[in-house]
């Protein structure tokens, strides 16, 4: 693994080899209604079909599979609102490693229940008054465990980058030329991995990060010399995209490779979740729908070639989902 923060394309290829036979090669879908609405060929990469219902399994398995056997008994610790938690729990279980997850107390019940069902222990915290990092590091120091961050780790980024690798491979299989891609962005692990994969093979392609309004720290940081942070009073239904600031490893990659960051409102996200259900016949969680929301709202600049949109997860709380679909 390269020590340069900007992971290499070879790192992603190596991650793909580790994931072979373990991760799902998720579908790349076309929908005429969506393509007609946007006036271009659109490809949907649906990561809701991945193990645990989101892309997070890719990075989690890639990282955890590299832990030396002598270090496994102490276990792993991670923090997550739910998708990384489930990915870590599943990957740790498959590798026979104990896992403890620090989760916000308001995490969707479906994500909490699934994380527990996969065998992980959970410690709750208040995302607005407590530091998940401090809680996790205390556990690491107490147990001698290994911290597995949700985005600031080269193995995590490389694992998420296999989403971009598959997009290019699958697009070629159906005769599509990818000209632009957009994916949801929290801490930046997914989009930095995707951008590395796509821009290495297609330097002229445009790659965008999609973030909730008020949590658009990557978009604001791209245009600034400083690292943007969230307003502590900001709120969003996109629970998976509320990282307090961009990753120290992911932001330099994204500054070098991204064409920009696009912010979407909760109402635009709700419309995207409904569109995914009604027209695409897909269950999409709010955070996972941010890229689709940006596309439907006409926020992606004109470009040549097909547009690839990543729907990054399907783990939506049932009550919230019913509310979105009925309003």
Phi and psi in degrees as a GROMACS rama.xvg file:
@    title "Ramachandran Plot"
@    xaxis  label "Phi"
@    yaxis  label "Psi"
@TYPE xy
-62.3807  147.297  UNK-2
-89.6175  -7.66383  UNK-3
-72.376  134.79  UNK-4
-56.7865  -32.0369  UNK-5
-82.3267  94.9399  UNK-6
-58.2451  156.078  UNK-7
-92.7282  164.357  UNK-8
-63.3471  -33.8889  UNK-9
-62.5803  -34.1452  UNK-10
-61.0672  -38.9316  UNK-11
-70.2011  -40.5553  UNK-12
-61.8027  -41.0374  UNK-13
-64.4024  -39.0406  UNK-14
-63.2141  -40.4557  UNK-15
-61.2025  -37.5706  UNK-16
-65.7081  -40.8722  UNK-17
-66.5111  -35.1737  UNK-18
-80.5428  -16.5506  UNK-19
-58.3319  126.856  UNK-20
85.6835  -6.66981  UNK-21
-116.604  -45.2755  UNK-22
-93.8444  157.83  UNK-23
-84.6518  134.584  UNK-24
-81.0745  93.3757  UNK-25
-68.263  154.408  UNK-26
-72.8264  150.712  UNK-27
-110.21  111.8  UNK-28
-108.001  147.839  UNK-29
-116.116  145.112  UNK-30
-139.175  120.69  UNK-31
-63.0184  -38.2715  UNK-32
-60.2881  -43.8769  UNK-33
-68.5369  -43.7903  UNK-34
-62.2392  -42.1322  UNK-35
-64.3533  -40.3593  UNK-36
-64.7382  -40.3271  UNK-37
-89.3755  -9.3967  UNK-38
70.1052  29.8712  UNK-39
-160.316  166.531  UNK-40
-74.8073  127.474  UNK-41
-122.202  135.027  UNK-42
-119.503  127.348  UNK-43
-104.185  118.258  UNK-44
-93.5825  109.672  UNK-45
-100.381  98.3008  UNK-46
-82.2252  -2.71302  UNK-47
-64.6483  -18.169  UNK-48
-84.9711  -2.82803  UNK-49
-75.8135  160.285  UNK-50
-51.0894  138.007  UNK-51
67.8339  6.50511  UNK-52
81.3683  15.1503  UNK-53
-160.076  167.498  UNK-54
-63.2429  -17.0171  UNK-55
-60.0974  -25.3702  UNK-56
-60.2096  -32.88  UNK-57
-59.8101  -56.6261  UNK-58
-66.1729  -38.4579  UNK-59
-62.4747  -46.2085  UNK-60
-67.888  -40.5066  UNK-61
-60.3045  -41.9041  UNK-62
-72.1903  -49.3608  UNK-63
-67.6269  -33.5212  UNK-64
-65.32  -16.6887  UNK-65
-92.077  -2.49502  UNK-66
-71.7759  131.349  UNK-67
-63.5049  143.321  UNK-68
-53.7074  -35.546  UNK-69
-68.5719  -18.7389  UNK-70
-100.984  -0.894895  UNK-71
-76.912  -30.5916  UNK-72
-63.1348  -31.1166  UNK-73
-72.4926  -15.7732  UNK-74
84.9633  -178.634  UNK-75
-123.452  153.208  UNK-76
-127.847  139.731  UNK-77
-145.929  162.441  UNK-78
-119.384  147.094  UNK-79
-173.084  150.216  UNK-80
-83.1568  -8.10999  UNK-81
155.319  -44.504  UNK-82
-74.5364  -45.9869  UNK-83
-63.3895  -36.6521  UNK-84
-57.256  -47.7315  UNK-85
-68.4819  -38.602  UNK-86
-62.6249  -44.3152  UNK-87
-63.9559  -45.8826  UNK-88
-59.6129  -44.1076  UNK-89
-67.6385  -46.7688  UNK-90
-65.4213  -39.9022  UNK-91
-64.766  -43.1095  UNK-92
-60.9594  -42.3579  UNK-93
-65.4959  -24.42  UNK-94
-104.884  7.42118  UNK-95
67.7396  37.1277  UNK-96
-119.928  131.946  UNK-97
-65.4508  145.957  UNK-98
-134.245  137.49  UNK-99
-124.857  131.774  UNK-100
-119.555  130.445  UNK-101
-91.7659  114.088  UNK-102
-122.558  145.891  UNK-103
-66.3749  145.947  UNK-104
-65.4499  -19.2649  UNK-105
-99.8829  17.1274  UNK-106
-61.9297  145.469  UNK-107
-54.8095  137.855  UNK-108
-58.0691  -36.1141  UNK-109
-62.3714  -36.0386  UNK-110
-73.2012  -38.8131  UNK-111
-63.5505  -49.2333  UNK-112
-62.8171  -41.3538  UNK-113
-67.2926  -37.5005  UNK-114
-63.6019  -43.9046  UNK-115
-63.9084  -41.7027  UNK-116
-62.7241  -26.5414  UNK-117
-84.5545  1.5947  UNK-118
100.583  2.84895  UNK-119
-86.8962  149.781  UNK-120
-86.5507  148.503  UNK-121
-123.456  135.568  UNK-122
-120.328  122.384  UNK-123
-89.6181  152.999  UNK-124
-146.735  164.174  UNK-125
-90.9279  114.344  UNK-126
-66.3675  -16.4928  UNK-127
-98.6154  -14.2788  UNK-128
-127.453  -13.4576  UNK-129
-121.211  157.749  UNK-130
-98.9963  115.658  UNK-131
-64.0691  -35.1868  UNK-132
-63.7214  -43.7277  UNK-133
-64.8243  -41.2632  UNK-134
-64.2874  -45.7021  UNK-135
-64.4289  -43.0539  UNK-136
-66.5813  -32.7125  UNK-137
-63.2712  -39.8944  UNK-138
-66.6446  -41.8365  UNK-139
-60.25  -45.8051  UNK-140
-68.9285  -35.1438  UNK-141
-70.0726  -38.7947  UNK-142
-103.59  -13.6275  UNK-143
72.9459  22.9399  UNK-144
-78.0202  171.174  UNK-145
-103.518  128.129  UNK-146
-80.8574  130.762  UNK-147
-118.058  94.6918  UNK-148
-67.1469  161.389  UNK-149
-80.7163  -16.6999  UNK-150
-150.757  -33.3312  UNK-151
-84.1434  65.2503  UNK-152
-155.509  131.051  UNK-153
-62.1635  -33.6014  UNK-154
-70.9016  -36.0245  UNK-155
-64.0438  -48.9374  UNK-156
-60.8722  -44.1691  UNK-157
-63.2901  -39.8662  UNK-158
-62.8613  -43.9323  UNK-159
-65.9038  -29.4449  UNK-160
-63.4143  -18.2489  UNK-161
-65.4051  -19.7527  UNK-162
-61.1996  -47.4531  UNK-163
-65.3373  -38.6827  UNK-164
-59.9991  -44.9818  UNK-165
-66.8085  -37.64  UNK-166
-56.4467  -47.9038  UNK-167
-64.6515  -42.8207  UNK-168
-64.3514  -46.3791  UNK-169
-71.3874  -34.9599  UNK-170
-63.26  -42.328  UNK-171
-62.5926  -36.9033  UNK-172
-63.1646  -28.6955  UNK-173
-106.932  12.9524  UNK-174
72.8047  29.6329  UNK-175
-106.29  141.757  UNK-176
-107.289  112.473  UNK-177
-75.3681  120.04  UNK-178
-104.853  -21.3385  UNK-179
-154.606  154.131  UNK-180
-144.307  148.952  UNK-181
-141.961  140.851  UNK-182
-144.539  155.238  UNK-183
-62.509  153.378  UNK-184
-139.756  123.68  UNK-185
-109.12  -88.6519  UNK-186
-84.1084  -15.2978  UNK-187
106.244  3.32831  UNK-188
-65.5985  -44.6866  UNK-189
-65.8593  -51.3986  UNK-190
-68.9254  -33.0649  UNK-191
-69.7696  -36.1389  UNK-192
-68.2814  -44.4344  UNK-193
-61.5775  -45.2874  UNK-194
-61.5994  -39.8895  UNK-195
-62.0459  -44.9518  UNK-196
-64.5388  -48.4783  UNK-197
-73.6261  -45.8865  UNK-198
-68.7575  -26.4336  UNK-199
-65.9062  -39.9639  UNK-200
-90.4714  -29.268  UNK-201
-134.919  81.7981  UNK-202
-58.828  -26.1394  UNK-203
-86.1874  -7.91792  UNK-204
-67.9249  148.372  UNK-205
-102.421  129.176  UNK-206
-121.376  129.614  UNK-207
-122.174  146.865  UNK-208
-97.1442  138.195  UNK-209
-112.911  127.399  UNK-210
-137.132  155.109  UNK-211
-71.2154  145.701  UNK-212
-57.0787  133.818  UNK-213
91.8946  -18.5227  UNK-214
-124.603  23.0889  UNK-215
-88.1783  54.2945  UNK-216
-69.7166  -33.4001  UNK-217
-68.4099  -47.0509  UNK-218
-57.6505  -43.4114  UNK-219
-72.0637  -32.0758  UNK-220
-72.5958  -29.4166  UNK-221
-61.1646  -32.8062  UNK-222
-100.077  15.5968  UNK-223
-134.705  158.909  UNK-224
-85.7977  -7.32283  UNK-225
-112.327  165.429  UNK-226
-91.0294  117.424  UNK-227
-72.058  147.588  UNK-228
-125.036  160.292  UNK-229
-75.0797  148.706  UNK-230
-68.67  124.769  UNK-231
-60.5175  -18.2614  UNK-232
-91.1228  -2.27712  UNK-233
-68.7827  145.747  UNK-234
-138.473  150.307  UNK-235
-157.659  152.172  UNK-236
-76.0822  -8.35648  UNK-237
-84.4403  75.7993  UNK-238
-61.7515  -27.4341  UNK-239
-78.2562  -8.7699  UNK-240
-120.255  40.1099  UNK-241
-116.139  35.1448  UNK-242
-61.1543  139.077  UNK-243
-67.2742  -23.3831  UNK-244
-164.772  161.669  UNK-245
-66.5154  157.612  UNK-246
-70.5375  147.37  UNK-247
-68.6488  -23.3722  UNK-248
-91.8  -37.5359  UNK-249
-77.1535  -35.6616  UNK-250
-60.8088  -45.5226  UNK-251
-59.4476  -36.7132  UNK-252
-63.7418  -47.2236  UNK-253
-67.7547  -34.0982  UNK-254
-63.9501  -33.6578  UNK-255
-80.5766  -31.9116  UNK-256
-112.085  -26.3934  UNK-257
-80.5756  147.839  UNK-258
-83.4051  -15.7342  UNK-259
159.143  174.425  UNK-260
-118.447  137.71  UNK-261
-118.696  123.991  UNK-262
-95.6477  138.068  UNK-263
-125.296  145.089  UNK-264
-83.4131  164.867  UNK-265
-60.6138  -36.9561  UNK-266
-66.3004  -38.0376  UNK-267
-66.846  -35.8487  UNK-268
-67.5551  -43.5035  UNK-269
-57.8512  -42.5995  UNK-270
-62.841  -37.1681  UNK-271
-68.7407  -40.892  UNK-272
-61.3045  -42.0662  UNK-273
-65.9619  -41.7199  UNK-274
-61.6465  -43.316  UNK-275
-60.2667  -39.9735  UNK-276
-71.5254  -47.8897  UNK-277
-77.421  -39.0819  UNK-278
-105.805  -36.8929  UNK-279
-94.0931  -14.7085  UNK-280
61.3195  39.7274  UNK-281
-123.484  140.495  UNK-282
-86.6135  121.636  UNK-283
-129.918  132.146  UNK-284
-77.3385  159.869  UNK-285
-54.8672  -53.4521  UNK-286
-60.0554  -37.6078  UNK-287
-68.5777  -15.2405  UNK-288
-97.3134  3.97783  UNK-289
-60.6182  -40.7618  UNK-290
-65.562  -42.8036  UNK-291
-62.9719  -38.4552  UNK-292
-61.3585  -43.2156  UNK-293
-63.4583  -39.8924  UNK-294
-66.7034  -46.8012  UNK-295
-65.1482  -29.4946  UNK-296
-84.231  2.86495  UNK-297
72.0575  29.3341  UNK-298
-93.4647  -8.58038  UNK-299
-88.462  122.313  UNK-300
-59.4726  157.856  UNK-301
-60.5926  147.702  UNK-302
-159.705  164.562  UNK-303
-86.1636  157.429  UNK-304
79.0272  -177.812  UNK-305
-77.689  154.488  UNK-306
-103.1  123.439  UNK-307
-99.8323  124.256  UNK-308
-115.067  124.528  UNK-309
-93.5701  119.329  UNK-310
-94.4232  108.683  UNK-311
-86.7038  -11.5587  UNK-312
-167.146  162.022  UNK-313
-128.159  16.8824  UNK-314
-92.2152  77.818  UNK-315
-105.075  138.764  UNK-316
-60.736  130.288  UNK-317
-55.9494  -42.1361  UNK-318
-65.208  -43.4349  UNK-319
-63.9727  -41.2592  UNK-320
-61.2588  -45.1982  UNK-321
-62.4341  -40.0158  UNK-322
-63.0274  -43.128  UNK-323
-64.5391  -44.6879  UNK-324
-69.972  -25.777  UNK-325
-95.8731  -0.576511  UNK-326
